[in-house]
Amino acid sequence: MVTYAHIADAYQRLKGIATRTPLLESNSLNQSLEGRVLFKVEALQRTGSFKFRGAYNKLSQLAQQGVTGIVAYSSGNHAQGVALAASMFNMQATIIMPTDSPSIKINNTRALGGEVILYDRYTQSREDIGHALAQERNLALVKPYDDRDIIAGQGTVGLEASQQLQALGLVPDQVITPCGGGGLVSGTAIAIHEHFSAAHLWVAEPEHYDDTIRSLDAGKRLSNLTAQPSLCDAIVTPMPGELTFPIMQEHLQGGLAVSEEHVLAAMATCMQELKVVVEPGGCVGLAALLAGLLPTRDKTTMVVLSGGNADPQVLARALIKV
Amino acid sequence: MVTYAHIADAYQRLKGIATRTPLLESNSLNQSLEGRVLFKVEALQRTGSFKFRGAYNKLSQLAQQGVTGIVAYSSGNHAQGVALAASMFNMQATIIMPTDSPSIKINNTRALGGEVILYDRYTQSREDIGHALAQERNLALVKPYDDRDIIAGQGTVGLEASQQLQALGLVPDQVITPCGGGGLVSGTAIAIHEHFSAAHLWVAEPEHYDDTIRSLDAGKRLSNLTAQPSLCDAIVTPMPGELTFPIMQEHLQGGLAVSEEHVLAAMATCMQELKVVVEPGGCVGLAALLAGLLPTRDKTTMVVLSGGNADPQVLARALIKV
């Protein structure tokens, strides 16, 4: 069980260490969406995504237990969050990343002092490599989402956003969060519902990688039907987490699946209207609004923009389509 | 005279209305610059630049005096700030803009309800057009920088940044601010020196548009030697302001002139490291650091990123050079 109290504890640990990311809005987007849309911009978090929150919350507790080395597997954002947190606690970080991660993610993880081990995600299992390394080198395994401390850390996104909405006198009608394994979604859902019990919570996923949407519909955890590369590398995890899925079942209204076309349009909109760089997987929530998948008229909608680690070619591709 | 008390008053007026923009930093930039560099990101301000602060501070007072229509001249960022503030006070806004402003600035000003009048900045005087319109239509003229309320509003950038630095327990050794007419620079200088009296304050300007640097050296206001178009459209004002120049003389250490090459590199760095979109004129401070014009080693440096209204082609150009 993860409770609001765990998230509040994580919030205290992260205070003054994680960036209090802004809640932004754009007059012209509000006009075109005929409602008020606020964006919680975790692309501006340290290491360029919300993942630093969970990683720091987890590692601060491992450090107290005397752990000096950790191993993690990640498509790239968890990797950077863990690498930075590890450096703050003088821990050795070994990170298992797929060979086809964006260069910016691999390079940044190394620059933060992480030892990167690349694997082929079409033929190898990152979980198996992680468990083997943990045993071999006596390292603590820091999972990307199926961990209470990780979920609680990511939940501080929802806690902070709730405070920011309250400061503006706003009550959100609906919240959309990008969904990979569900750590961010489930932590955020608990925090938002603590403050705004009537808010409708949605996840957004890329088309063909809608494992969470199909799992919610089926009432049980289902896998993705494809393992092809996706523009939204950050959130193409194979299936919802064991711990995260029941939380999502309890809190979510449902899910919205978006096309790459709408993802690119959302990236350009973030750069032009909000002045923030959001990676493909980070802006699926806005993509869903641009695609008209969730009515915003006369409503207050909060959208989490979860990360900003996009390679320059991908950003340029989105801009040139404008 | 503009004092810290004026800035504190403006801060109260703007509270909950202007975005409290974040102070961001990047581990890898800190590493490569061998010091701690913090960025006050006004690109994330409403309308995409700090200009909303001064405009709102000014118009809130004009509204109390019963003014219902205003006129302003601007290359584009003041235009948007004034147009949004005017719409909040139900004022008619007439904005005089050069024909070669970036499309994003002209379009946004219109979308915010401003009536845009275009002029040719190589053959016509915006001041003359502005004064004529003010008389003809009985409008209040809202100058872009030579106005105490505007300077006080822009100074809230420095006040907020000082609070944010203090919350982190930091004392800045040096601050770099982009400089056009000097409204942002002078307001920010007063606020920073109130909190950190020993900080060295610098302006950054584009090469060939270094009117402030040459004026500071000469001890009197000098004009730019060229009127050619510049990538840094936001800050190519012809000479320092009458009110702003003495403030800058009192507070500044000097100025740094940067090439377009370094400006494009700084734009790419902002997108890749900080995940923020900064327009050319907005990132001349970082450009100066990348060019090695001011040592950062073992120092705490604060850099103002003043605006983010860049057309997509310009952003793509910066990204493709990476």
Contacts between the chains, C-beta under 8 A, distances in Angstrom:
chain1	res1	chain2	res2	distance
A	16	B	167	7.1
A	16	B	168	7.1
A	19	B	22	6.2
A	19	B	24	6.7
A	20	B	22	7.2
A	21	B	22	6.8
A	22	B	19	6.2
A	22	B	20	7.2
A	22	B	21	6.8
A	22	B	22	5.4
A	22	B	44	6.1
A	24	B	19	6.7
A	24	B	44	6.2
A	27	B	46	7.4
A	27	B	47	7.7
A	27	B	84	6.5
A	27	B	111	7.5
A	27	B	112	6.4
A	28	B	108	6.7
A	28	B	111	5.1
A	28	B	112	7.9
A	31	B	111	7.2
A	43	B	275	4.4
A	44	B	22	6.1
A	44	B	24	6.1
A	44	B	274	7.6
A	44	B	275	5.8
A	44	B	276	7.2
A	46	B	27	7.4
A	47	B	27	7.6
A	48	B	275	5.6
A	84	B	27	6.4
A	104	B	272	6.7
A	108	B	28	6.7
A	111	B	27	7.5
A	111	B	28	5.1
A	111	B	31	7.1
A	112	B	27	6.3
A	112	B	28	7.9
A	167	B	16	7.2
A	168	B	16	7.1
A	268	B	312	6.9
A	271	B	277	4.9
A	271	B	312	7.4
A	271	B	315	6.5
A	272	B	104	6.7
A	272	B	277	7.9
A	272	B	312	6.7
A	274	B	44	7.6
A	275	B	43	4.4
A	275	B	44	5.7
A	275	B	48	5.6
A	275	B	276	6.0
A	275	B	277	4.3
A	275	B	278	7.6
A	275	B	308	3.4
A	276	B	44	7.2
A	276	B	275	6.0
A	276	B	276	6.0
A	276	B	277	6.7
A	277	B	271	4.9
A	277	B	272	7.9
A	277	B	275	4.3
A	277	B	276	6.7
A	277	B	277	6.4
A	278	B	275	7.6
A	308	B	275	3.4
A	309	B	275	8.0
A	312	B	268	6.8
A	312	B	271	7.4
A	312	B	272	6.6
A	312	B	319	4.2
A	312	B	320	7.3
A	312	B	322	4.5
A	313	B	319	7.7
A	315	B	271	6.4
A	315	B	315	7.7
A	315	B	316	8.0
A	315	B	319	5.4
A	316	B	315	8.0
A	316	B	316	4.6
A	316	B	319	4.4
A	316	B	320	5.6
A	319	B	312	4.2
A	319	B	313	7.7
A	319	B	315	5.4
A	319	B	316	4.4
A	319	B	319	7.4
A	320	B	312	7.2
A	320	B	316	5.5
A	322	B	312	4.5
